[in-house]
Amino acid sequence: MNLLSVATSSDSGNGFHAPSIDEFYPEVIAFAGTPFALNRIMLIRLIVVAVLLVTFWLVSNAFSKSIKTKNFVPSKFQLLGEIALNFVRTNIAHDQLGKKDGDRFLPLLTAIFFIVVGMNITGIVPGFNIAGTSLIGLPIVLAVAAYLTFIYAGLKKHGLKFFTNALFPAGVPLPFYLLVTPIEFLSTFILRPVTLALRLTMNMIAGHLLLVLCFSATSFFLFEAQGFFKAFGAGTFLFGFVFTLFEMLVAFLQAYVFTLLTTVYIQLSLADEH
């Protein structure tokens, strides 16, 4: 007897069911057959958006109240909100774009960062158990927002020279433009948004599948496997716990990377060589 045979048979006949890509296409739970069809992932997204809006409203209201009352000693909640907002402002926006341009694009960068964090973290929230960014639709929307923003930034500062300088870099011998220009077009105007969306989606898909695999195996070994094979449940549970902590890190890291790359693309559009 080996682990494969144990994992595919049991007294109850249920066996071990490995996670599949079908989990990212849950059944419609409301408004079926309409453009507003609502499934579990869409419901999670709506809840996250609502939580973010309420949280930002409370933080903004706390700031306003402290200014009106001239009480400049922040509460714990206000301090936490200030630390979170300053992280994006200082470590991403100002660090890459400087104070003037950083503040100019800060609303977009802040929205992207917290939307990605909020949508990612639901992958480890009990009851949700899947990231709102695990379907590519939302990452595409965020990538398009980043794409339009860095093109707008380049056009705003350099006009149509933004495109000519991006596609025809200075100092390249004329015959080499036949090779360089298609590469620059592909890397600047195609691959940037595509890689932003795919990187985020693939990380969330992989994380979800790993967690489902670990905890499904734990359930199988503890409740269906026989004899000493039940002991494997402790090992798969430990792996699941470790991967949960890792996914928490990945949720923040992917938000940081997505926002940072958006900022870098904006900075490249504003660079003097354009």
Secondary structure, DSSP 8 states (H G I E B T S, - for coil): --HHHHHT--TTS-------GGGGS--EEESTTSTT-EEHHHHHHHHHHHHHHHHHHHHHHHHHHHHHTT--S--HHHHHHHHHHHHHIIIIIIHHHHHHHHHHHHHHHHHHHHHHHHHHHGGGSTTT-S-TTSSTHHHHHHHHHHHHHHHHHHHHHHTTHHHHHHHS-TT--GGGHHHHHHHHHIIIIIIHHHHHHHHHHHHHHHHHHHHHHHHHHHHHHHHT--GGGGGHHHHHHHHHHHHHHHHHHHHHHHHHHHHHHHHHHHHHHHSTT-
